[in-house]
């Protein structure tokens, strides 16, 4: 265990001294340089202001769709646009479950509740109480450390720990431009895991090690922007073991959550969101045309997201109203 703790600390130091500067430089290049980056920042501020003024949509008809999201004060407005664009295209009532990363203020909650009155907020203190009950630190030291220092893993842990039933967890940096029939069908009758398709395979760990731990062949291109899993099927002892081995042998990695989902779904029949309709990292001409059902704005596609496409969903909704 002391070796693992050292790995975690060294991994954090390695990230701060090596990966973070490279990520900053790559982000600047992907943003189109400093001038485009400023335009993107202005678009981001305008998007946040617009989120507080989004019109309340008609409730919709049919059974409510439950979507699970992790958010905080830096991302609440993206969560608002994600849910709002989904609801405007789905025509169904929404019952969001929002997990507070510890930074969600009362004003943010009020803004989200105004749009979706059925929203259930899970406060961080509630999440920690559930962790203490179901994932005590003495039995799950790695999962608890990762929960504390690697927020992405909370999207896997918080919705499912101590729970039953199928849940669809989605990222906030999604926009919907067409009716998400696949998601609606899955939510109405979930029978197998669901995941999106990545633009490239990004797990952060060697395939041989992942295959060895999972006991099955890992599929390519698993993306966690959309992730549907059955809570009761998750074996937390196994997940603790996987995390411990992955980190001990190959350090911590930003893509750990995605690697774990790929391992959980390895060898299992899955509902896979078609890449042409549920696009991860949209590029031109799709980035401007928005003909797909959904865009997931990762990496270099943030420029389209913040400068243009959140405005597009407002125009599309106004035209369709």
Beta strands, then each sheet from edge to edge (+ up, - down):
strand 1: 68-71
strand 2: 97-100
strand 3: 120-122
strand 4: 166-170
strand 5: 174-176
strand 6: 194-197
strand 7: 222-230
strand 8: 271-272
strand 9: 278-280
strand 10: 294-296
sheet 1: 1+ 2+ 3+
sheet 2: 4+ 7- 6+ 8+
sheet 3: 5+ 10- 9-
end
